[in-house]
Amino acid sequence: MTNSCLDYRLTRRSLLAAGGASILGLQVSDLLALEGSSHASKAEHVILFWNGGGMSHIDTWDPKPGRPTAGEFSPIKTSVPGIEISEIFPKLSKQMQDVALIRSIAGTQGAHERASYQLQTSYLPAGNLKHPGLGSVVASQRKSLGDLPAYISISGMGRGASYLGQQCEAYYVPAPGEKDPYLAFPDGIANVRGNKRLEILARYNQKFAAANRDDRLAATKTSIEDAVHLMRSPALEAFELGKVPYETIERYGDNAFGRGALLAKRLVEKGVRFVQINRGGFDTHSNNFEALTRHGGIMDPALASLIQDLREMGKLDTTLIVMMSEFGRTPRINEDVGRDHWPNVFSCMMAGGGLRGGTVIGSSDEDGAYPDKDPVEVADLHATICHQLGIDGNKEVMTQLRRPMKLVDNGTPIAGLIS
């Protein structure tokens, strides 16, 4: 029995390949093929927690007490009568009045890369065509409300923008709380001297672009201009977690996940539309319960603190929090005390964003093996998120090959979640 899966390990080359089409620098105005109907938005921001590897649904959002598949964790009561979740989320259980659980996602893909692709784009992989990730879709339709980028990815790279263009790519934060060395002049270079260098660079680039007709130059120009604008913005203070009281950091958790959740809150305060926090380690073919105990100890305080703080700030209704993974884990516990890949049914957690809190959508069967009631397709998750943001998922954009593609692959908003 292997303890990891090779197709889940991302390389720099594969990441570049996933986002390679974005360097064509196409403008959104050129990409729009058909203007779909729009509607009033209920949410303004999304915070997506991506749990890479395939998080066990039975040991988190969909416990099966008394069944052979239940495992080592007990369910606990929540602030909503009748809704129980795993004991690894004691603090989050007190926030359940603002949380919605989807327990009947009907997946189709059991390989990490294909399933991750579908969960993050709504599409299945299709040859050389790379579909944009959800964050890039949101960035293409809902611009940032401030100086910071519309789409920021923390502790890992989000899915690339592909045919939506360079302007819809994620700004990458490798370690929340650490200063980005690329957003300041090097030591010893004063602002006056640094600005002079940027002026010289702009003149050289303009001269080169005039003599060379290459669409990729537009993407480069966009990247440089965005970086210079960002490095001069006072909104960069949002990244400076060193200025946050340590009591707050401790409440979220003094670790990459806790700091990422805290940073996400600060970023949406500054107008960022889509923040993705990435965490791996859920490919639990062995020692599943030991691993999830550690994960719960890290995720629980961060999620509970985030929901509580956004509520107290009056921003929870306009900030949609989503936690999802590419598939679930097998009902059967293997000989290594692990669970294997299981796409047939799995769960997703959502909170805020104008959705109905204290809600459970669908159910799996008594062993958590297959959907029992109200199955939900992967694209329905994307359609629901877009609906809350006032984005028409059926809008078509034109790829660089002049092929129209919908923002969402034929999904339908989940009626039971929409208030």
N, C-alpha and C positions, 0 to 999 in steps of 0.2 A: 504494500500500500504506500503510495507516494504521499509526501506531506506538502507538496506544492505543485503548481501547474505552470508549465513553461509558457503557455499561450497567454498568461496574465501579465508576464513581465514586460514592461514597456521599455523600449530603448529610445535613445535620442533620434535614431533614424526613423523608427516607426512613428514617433510623435511628429517629426517633420513631414513625413509622408501623409499623415492624417490631415495636416493643415496646409499642405503644399499649395493647393489651388488658391489659397488666400493671397499669395504673393502676386497674383495677377493684378491686384489693386483696382478691381472693378468698383465703380460707385453704385451705391444702392439705387440711385435714380435710374441707372441703366439696367438694373436687375429686375425692377418691378415689371411684371408682365400683365397681371390683372389685379386691380384693386378690389380685394374682398371687402365685404361689409364689415364695419367695426361696431363696437358697442362700448358703453361706458365702463371704465375700469373700476374694480373694487380694490385692487392691490396696486401698489406702486413699485414694490421691491420683492425679490426672491432671494432667500438664503437656502442653498442646496447643500446638504451634507451627503457626499458620495462615499459609501462604505464599500470599497473595492474588495472583491474576492467572493462575495456571495454570503450575506448574513443570514443566519438561521432564523426563519420566521417563527418556528415553534418555541425557540428559546428567548424570543424578544416580544413581538407584538401579538402572537397567536398561540398562547399556551394551551396544552392539551392535558390537563390534570386527570390522573387516573387511567390514562391510556398507555400502552407499551411504548409509544413513541415520545412520551412526555419528557424524558431526560431527567436531569438532576435539579432543575429549578422549579420552584413553586410559583404559582400565580399570586399576585397581591391585588387587593382592592384599590380602586382609584377614587378620585373626587367625583366621579360619575357613577352612580349606582348601576351595577350590572356589567360594567366594563372592567376587566382584569387584564393586567400585563405581567411580564416577567418580574420576578423579585430583583433583578439587576437594575431596575429603574425606580427606586423608592422615592426619589425627589420629583422625578417627572410625573409619577402617578398622582401627585397633588395638583398638577396643572392640566389634568385630563379634560376639564371643562372647555379648554381652548384647543384640544387636540382631536384630530380625525384619523382613524385607522382604516386602511383598506386591506382586507384580509383575503381577497379572492383574485389577485392578479394572475392571469393565465398566461404564463410565458411559453416560449417555444424553443429557446436557445440554451443548450447546456454547456457550451464552450465559453470561456471567460470573455474573449475578445468580441465575439459575435453578440453575446448577450449585453456586454457593456456598451457596444456600439448602439444596439437597439434602445436600451434604456436611456441613453444620453442624447439620441437623435430622433427617436420614434421610428426610424427606418431600419431595415435589415441591410447589411452590406451588399453593395451592388457593383461588382467589378471595379473599374477605375473611378467611378463616381464616388466622391466623398461628401456625405451630407454634413451640414453644420450641426454643432452641439446646441443644446437648449439655451445655454447662456448667450451664444452668438445670435440665435434667433431673437431673443429678447433685446439684445443690444441693437439689432438692426431695426427694430420696430419702436423701441422706447429708449430715447436718448438719455444720457446721464442728466441729472438735475443740478449738477455742479461741475467743478473743475476735474474731478476724478473720473477715470474711465468708467464706462457703463457696465463693464464686465470685468470682474477680478477673480482670479483663481488662487487659492491659498493651499500651501503644502502639497502641491502637485498640479500638473497641467490639466486643464479642462479640455474637452473635445474642441478641435479647431473650427474656424469659421468657414473654411472651404470657399464656395462660390459667393458667399456674402461679403467677402473682401476683408482686407487688412484692418479696416476701421472697426470691425466687429470681433476681432481677436481678443482674447483675455489678456489682461495685465497680470503677470505672474508674480506672486509673493512666495518665495521658497520657504521662508521661516517667519511666521507672524511675530512682530515685535522687533525684528532686526532691521537696521537701516539698509535701504537699497543703495549700494555704492554707485549705481548708474544714474541716480537722480541728484547728484551733486558733483561739482567740479572736484578733481583730484586734489589731495593735499598739496599746498604750495601754489595753487592756481587761484588767484583772487577773482571775484566776480567780474571786474572790469576786463581783465585779461581773458577769462573764460568766454564772456559774451563776444569779445572781439574775434576769438577763434570760431565761434558759432556763425558769426557774420561771414567770415572768410569761407567756411565750409558751405554755407548756403549759396554763395556766389559760384563756387566751383561746381556744386551739384547742378545749379541752374544751367551753367554753361555746358556741362556734360549731357544733361537731359535734352538740350536744344539740338545736339548733334547725334543723339542716339534715340531712336524710336523704340522704346521697350516699355510695355505696360508695368513691368515690375518696378520701374523707377518711381512711379506714382505711389506704390506701396511703401517704398523706402522713404519718400518725402513725407508721407503721412505719419510714419513711425517717428521720424525725427521731430517733426513739428509737435506731435502729441507729447513726446518725451520732454521737449523744451518747455512747453506750456505747463506740464505737470511739475517739473522741477522748480518752477517759479511760483507755484500756487500755495497759498497758506493752508489749503485743504489737506496738504501732506501731513499736517499735525495728527490726523486720524490714525496714521500708522505708528505713532510714537506711544507705544504702550508703557514706556518707562515713566510717562507722566500720569499714568492711571494709579490710584491708590492700590497698594499691594493687597489690601483686604478684598478688593474687587477681583483681582487676579486670582487670589486663593479661592474665592467663591466659585468662579468658573472652572478653576483648575490650572495650576502652574505647569502646563504641558502644552504641546503643540496644538492639540485639539481644543483645549479650553481657551488658549490665547487666540486661536483661529475664530472661535465663536464670538469672543469679546471683540475682536477686530471687525468681524462681520457686522456686529451691532453698530460700531462706530462708523463703518463705511456707509451703511444705509442712512445713517443720520446725515451724512454728507452728500447724499443723493445718488449713490451707486445703485444701479438697477438690479444687478445680478451678482451675487457672491457665491462662489462654490468652495466648500472646505472639503479636502480630500483626505481620506484615512483608509489605509489598507489593513491587511492582517485578518480578513474574515474567511479565508479559504481554509476552513478548519477540518481537514480530512483526519486530523488527529487532535486529541486534547481539546475538543470543542468547548467543553464547559469551563475548563481552566482559562482558555482564551477569552471567552465571553464574560467571565467574571472580571477580568482585567478591563475589557472594553467597557463594560457597564460602569465600572468605577470611574472611568475617565469621561464617558459620554453623559452619564446621568446628571452630574452637577452643572455641566456646561449647557445642556439643553434646557434644564429647568430654570437656570439663571437667565438665559437668553429670553425665554418666553415671559418670565416674570418682569424683566427689565423693559422689554418692548411694551408690555401691557401698561406698566406704570408710566412710561413715556407717552402713551397714547399712539404708539406706532404699530401695535400688533395687528390691528384691523387692516392696515395697509402693507404689512410685510408678511409674505407667505413663506413659511418654513417647511422644507421638505427633507426627509431622510429616506434614501433608497439605496438599493444594491442591485447587482445584475440578475440575481436569482436567489432562491432559498436553498435550504439544505435538506437532505433526505430525512424522511420520518424515521427510517431505520438507523440505529446507532451502530457503527461498524466496530470491528475488533480493536481498533486503535482509539476507541472512545471518541470517535469523530463522526461527522456527518458529511456526506458527499454532495455533489452537485444535484440540485433539484429545481428545474424550471417550471414544473407543472403547476405549482401554485406557490405564491409567496406574498409578502406584505410590504406596505409602505406607510410611513407616518407623515402627516401634514399638520400644520398648525397655523392659525391666524389667517391673514390674507383675505378676510371676508368669507371664509368657509364656515360651515356649521361645525362648531366644536362639540366635544362630547358625543361624537358620532362614530359608528362602525359601519363601513360599507362592505357588504358581502360576507361570506364565510367559507372556510375550507371544510372538508369532511371531518369526521371525528378523529382521524389520525393525522390530519394536516397534510394529506397526500394530493388532493385534487380540489378544485373549486366545488362548492356545494350550492351556494346561492349567489346570484348576481355576479357572475364572472366579469372581470375588468380587463380590457386589453391594455397593452403597454402604451399605445398611442393615446388612449383615453386619459392617461396621466398628463401627457403633454397638452392635450386639448383643454384639460381642466385648468392647468397653470396659465396657458395663454388666455383662456376665457376670463380669468380673474384679473389679468393685466390689460384687458381690453384689446387683445390681439386676435385677429381672425386667423385661426389655424389653417383655414382653407385658402388663404391668400397664396397666390403663386408668384414665385420669383424665377427669373431666367438664369440658368447656369451659363458658364462661359462657353458651353457647347450649344447654346441657344435652345436648351431643353427646359420647359417649364416644370418646376417642382413646388409642391405645396410645402408650407412651413411645417405642417404636421401631417404624418402619413395616415389620413382618413380616421383620426380619432374623434370621439364624441365626449364633450364635457360630462362628468359624472353628476347626474341630476341630484343625487342624494347629498352631495357636498355643497351645492350652490344655494346659498340662502337668498 
